[in-house]
Amino acid sequence: MDKLAVIAFGGNALLRGDQKGTIDEQEANVYETCSYLVPLIKQGYNFVIGHGNGPQVGNVLLQHQAGEKMFGIPAQPIDFCVAETQGSIGYMIEQQLRNVLIKEHLERDILTIITEVIVDKNDPAFQNPTKPVGPFYTKEEAKKMEAETGAKFQEDPRGRGWRKVVASPRPLQINNVRSIEKLARDGQIIIAVGGGGIPVFWVESNKLQGIDAVIDKDLASSLLAIEIKADMFIILTDIPKVFTNFHKPDEKALDRMSVAEAKKLLAENHFSEGSMAPKVRACIQFCEKTGKEALITMANELGKSGAGTIIYAE
């Protein structure tokens, strides 16, 4: 039986920090990232791709707000905007990955599944928004928008500016997970839980409804990897390994760390919230539930010996 991996694309796979977000920029980024998946295919992996949508969903929200202000078109809520980005980003990944496969003389069907993810409406995250979405602003711009709209903004831990933050509840259940697993194990490449999934909750025992939130895509991808019994969970980011004391004179790259070591480093605040900390937690969750390994690395390191940081269960 072919091995099954879940691969979570970071935001850098879609949009770089110094880019405007044109279709040409995003397609070039996606093509480059997808080209690095070829070694995994040749090693016999089937896989499911998850992806972030932080910049895109924030931009879609701004487009909705501008449309309402200028033309009276009703702005739609965040869950609706997450669904929009699942479709648009899934389209880009499908197309560019297919272009890569054609060049490599490989053949796979590629399917995007619009994915709802169930959360608890009473999750404490709704009282403490932390998930960054949309573009970066100066401190002055952020404070002005806070005063005008009531939205919350936080400073980026890497000093790139200020971003709007929204609630990020914990994912509890992924809809259609059996179909996702079956299609992936049959050899199709599946794109699912885009942007962490469309956040929904049970209003009543027989009624689902969307809710204003953005689920962390790494936690959602980790939950998906657990539920489809994946052999490997991979998070792609914009640095080659996990570091302690990141961007400090004594920073240190980590080749391997156990779940216990990862928890200790988290407790010692070696990993920034909104950056590496959620990725490490997602890997811990996968390793603890499955006893298997997770990998955090850059896309261009995939398939190389000693690539990235391996997190493993005791």
N, C-alpha and C positions, 0 to 999 in steps of 0.2 A: 504494500500500500504506500502511495506517495505520502511524504510528510506534509503537514499543514501548518502554515504560519499566519499570524495576524501581524500586519505591518501598519503602524500609525505614522502617517506623513505629518511632519511638523509644518508650521506656517512657512518656513523658508523654502519648502518644496513648491510653494505656489506663488509667494510674493516676498521679495527681498525688501529690507527696511528702507533702502534708498530709491525704491521704485514707486511709480504712480499707480500701477495696477492696470495698465492697458492689457488688452487681450493678447497682444504680441508678447509682452513681458511674461505674463502668466503661462502662456502656452510653451514658451521657451524653457521656463523653469520646470514645468511639469515634464516636458520631454526629457530634460537632463536627468531629473530624479528617476523617471521610469526606466531610463537606459541602465541605471545601476541595479535594477531588479533582475536583469538577464542572468547573472550568475546563479541566483536562487532557482530560477526556472530550470536551468541546465543541471542543477544539483538535485532536481526531482521534487521541488517544493510546489505544492498548490498553495494559494494564499488569498486572504481577504485583506483589502486595503481600507483603513480608516483614515480620516484626514481632519485637520483643523479648519476653522473658518473665521478666526477672530477678526482679521482685517476686513474680510468680505462681508460678514454679517453686519459689522458696524457700518460699512459703507452702504449696504442695502437699507439699513435703518435710516441713514441720512437721506437717501434717495426718496424713501417713503415720506419722511418729514418735509422735504422740499416740495414734493408733489402735492402734499396736503396744503402747505402754505401758499404755493403759487397757483395751483389749479383746483383746489378743493377735492382732490382725490383722497379718499380716506386712507390714512396710514395704517398699516397692518402690524400686529404684535410680533414680538421676537420669535415665538415658535413658528409663525408663518414665514418669517424671514430666514430662519434656519432651514426650513423646507426648501425655500428658493435656492439657497446656496448649496444644499445637497444636490439639487438638480444641475445647477450650473457648473459646480466644481466637478461633479461626477462626469458630466459631459466632457470637460477638458481632460480629465484623467483617462477616460475611455478612449478618446480620440488620439491623444499623444502616446498612450501605451500601445494602442493598436499600430501606430506608425512605427514605434520601436520594434514590435514583434514582426512586422512586415520586413523591416530592414534586416532582422536577424533570422528570417526564414522560419519563424515560429508561428504556430497557430493556436490560439485560444479564444473562446468567446469571453467578452468582458461585459459585465452587467452591473448597473448601478441600482441599488435597492433603497428607495426612500424609507428611512428607518425611524420609527417612533421608539423612544426609550422612556420607560415609566419611572417617575420620581415621586417622592413624598411631598405633598403640598405643605407639610409642617416641618420640612427640613430646616434646621437652623440657618442654612446658607441664605435663605430668603431675608433674614435679618442682618446679614453681613455680606454684602456684595463684594466679590473679589476677582471675578473673571474679566480680564481685559478684552474689550472689543473695539473695533474701529481704529481710526488713525491716531497718531501722536499729536499732542498739542503742547504749547508752552504752558507754564504754570498759570500765567495771567489769563490765557484763553480758557483753560480748564475751570478756573475759579468763576469766570464770567458765565460760562455755560451752567455751572452748578447753581448759581444764583438765579439764572433765567429759567431753567428747566427742572431743577430739583434732582438731576442726575448726579451720580457719584463718580468721582475721578480719583485715580491714584497714580503716584509717580512710578515709572518703570524702574525695576531694580537694576537695570543695566544703563540707566541714565539717558535713555533715548527720548524722554519727555513724559507727558501725562496722558493717560488713556481713560476712557469711560469704563467703569466696572459694573457688572451685573451679577445676579445670583448664580451660583454654580452648585446646584444640589447633586447629591450622590446618585449615580444611576443604579436602579434596582432590578430592572428587567428589560430585556431587549425583545421587541416584537419580531416575529417571523424568523427566530433564530434557527429553527429546524430546517427551514428552507435555505437559509444562508449556508448552513453546514453542508447540506446535501449537494447544493450546486457547486460549492467549493471543492468538496471531495470528488465530485464527478469531473473536475478539471477546469471548470470555469473560473475566471478571475472575478471576484466579487468586490464591489465598492459599497461599503455599508457603514452605519453609525457616523455618517459625515457630520462634522462639527460637533461630535459628541452625541448625535441623535436629536430628533425633535422632542423637546421635553413635554411630556403629557402626564396627567395624573387622573386617578379615579375620582370623579365627582360623586358618583354613586357606584354601587357594586357592578352595574352593567353599563356604565357610561364614562368614556374617556374624554378628556378635554385638554387642550394645550395650556401652557403656563409660561409666563415671562421669565426666561432663564436661558443660559447657555451651559450645557453640561461639559465638563472637561473631557476632551476627546481621548486623552490617554487612559483615563479611568474607564470610559465607555468601551474603548478598544480592548482594554485588559479584561473587562467583564465578558465581552464577546469572545475573546480568546479562551477564557475559562469555559464558557457555555458550549462552544463548539469543539472542545477538547483538543485545542491546538497543541502542536509539538513545540512551538517556539513563539515568543512574543517579542516583537522588534519595534522600538521607537526610533524614528529618524529625526534628528535635530540638526543644528548648525554648528556643532562642535564634535570633534572625533571621539572624545571620551567624557566621562563624568570626572569632574575635578573637585577636590577639596580646596578651600581658600581660593576660589576662582577669581581670577584677575588681581591676585595679590602676589607679592614677591615670592611667597612660599607655596604657591599653588602646586598641586600634585595630581597627576592623572592616575585614575584607578583602572586597572586591567580587569580585576574581579573583586566582587564583594559579596559576602553572604547576606542573607536577609537580616540577620542580627547586626552585622556591621552597618548595613544601610539604615536600619532603624536608629542606631546610635548616632550616626552622622547627621541624620535628620533632626534628632533631638538636640544636637549641638549647633544647629542652624548653619550647616555647611552649604545647604542648597536653598536657593531663593524661591519664595512663593511666587507663583506666576511665571516661573521659569523651570528650573530643574526639579524642585521638590515634588510637584505633581507627577512628573515622569517616574521618579524613584518610587513614589507610593504606588503607582500603577503597576510597576514591575514587582514590588513586594507582594501586592495582592495576587498577581498571577502565580508567582513562585510558591506562595503559601498554599494556595488552593490546588495547585497541580503537581508540585514537586519538581517542576521543570524549570528551564533557564529562560531568562529574558536578556535582551541586548539593547543598549542605548548607544547609538553611533550616528555618524554622518552617512548619507546615502552612498557617497563615493567610496566608502570603506567596506560596503557589503561584499561578502564572499572572500575577503582577504583574511589571511591568517592573523590572529591577534587583534582583529578589528574591534573597536569600541570597548565598552564596559559590560562585562557579563555579571548579572545578578543571579544568585542561585540559592535554592532552599538548603537548609542544613540537612 
